[in-house]
Amino acid sequence: MSTLTMTRPYDRLSAMTDYLISKRDIDKTKRRHYSETLGDYYQLRRDGSFLFDSGAEYTRAELDKIKELSDEHKKQIHNVKNIFKGATLL
């Protein structure tokens, strides 16, 4: 610590580490979305599939099949996919 300014010397490594940790946390929240209907967070993958935090995964073909269903049916399908750990069911 400098006695003239009473400040600590600038530590570039810890500053960069702090920056990368905060950037990683911000990036995680940007990529996660919340489904009001299912009450679960999910990520949209590059191939268009959805991966939920609970483990359920929906391909584009599955999403096309269930988009016209009622919210109650979507919840039931989601519960079954959680049981089977995201296996393709439809």
C-alpha positions in Angstrom: 0.0 0.0 0.0 1.3 3.4 -0.9 1.7 5.7 2.1 1.3 8.8 0.0 -2.0 8.0 -1.6 -3.1 5.3 0.9 -4.2 3.1 -2.1 -3.3 -0.4 -3.0 -1.2 -1.0 -6.1 -3.3 -2.0 -9.1 -3.3 -5.7 -9.5 -3.9 -6.5 -13.1 -4.4 -10.2 -12.6 -7.1 -9.9 -9.9 -8.8 -7.1 -12.0 -8.9 -9.3 -15.1 -10.1 -12.3 -13.0 -12.9 -10.2 -11.5 -13.9 -9.0 -14.9 -14.0 -12.5 -16.4 -16.1 -13.8 -13.5 -18.6 -11.0 -13.8 -18.8 -11.4 -17.6 -19.4 -15.1 -17.3 -22.2 -14.5 -14.8 -23.8 -11.9 -17.1 -23.5 -14.2 -20.1 -25.2 -17.0 -18.2 -28.2 -14.8 -17.4 -28.4 -13.6 -21.0 -28.6 -17.1 -22.4 -31.2 -18.5 -20.0 -34.8 -17.8 -20.5 -37.8 -18.6 -18.2 -40.9 -20.4 -19.3 -44.0 -19.0 -17.5 -46.1 -22.0 -18.7 -43.7 -24.7 -17.5 -42.0 -22.8 -14.6 -38.5 -23.8 -15.7 -35.4 -22.0 -17.1 -34.2 -23.1 -20.5 -31.5 -22.4 -23.0 -32.0 -22.1 -26.8 -29.4 -24.2 -28.6 -27.9 -23.4 -32.0 -29.8 -26.2 -33.7 -33.1 -24.7 -32.4 -33.7 -27.2 -29.6 -34.5 -26.2 -26.1 -32.6 -27.5 -23.0 -34.4 -27.0 -19.7 -32.6 -26.8 -16.4 -34.6 -29.8 -15.2 -33.0 -32.0 -17.9 -35.8 -32.0 -20.5 -34.8 -31.4 -24.0 -37.1 -30.6 -27.0 -36.0 -30.9 -30.6 -37.4 -28.6 -33.3 -39.7 -31.4 -34.5 -41.1 -31.9 -31.0 -41.7 -28.2 -30.5 -43.6 -28.0 -33.8 -45.8 -30.9 -32.7 -46.7 -29.4 -29.3 -47.0 -25.7 -30.1 -50.7 -26.0 -30.8 -51.5 -27.9 -27.6 -53.0 -26.4 -24.5 -50.8 -25.2 -21.6 -52.0 -28.1 -19.4 -51.0 -30.6 -22.0 -47.6 -29.0 -22.4 -47.1 -29.2 -18.6 -48.0 -32.9 -18.7 -45.5 -33.6 -21.5 -42.8 -31.6 -19.7 -43.4 -33.7 -16.5 -43.0 -36.9 -18.5 -39.9 -35.6 -20.2 -38.4 -34.8 -16.8 -39.1 -38.4 -15.7 -37.3 -39.8 -18.8 -34.5 -37.2 -18.5 -35.2 -35.5 -21.8 -35.5 -38.5 -24.1 -37.2 -37.9 -27.4 -40.8 -39.1 -26.9 -42.8 -37.7 -29.8 
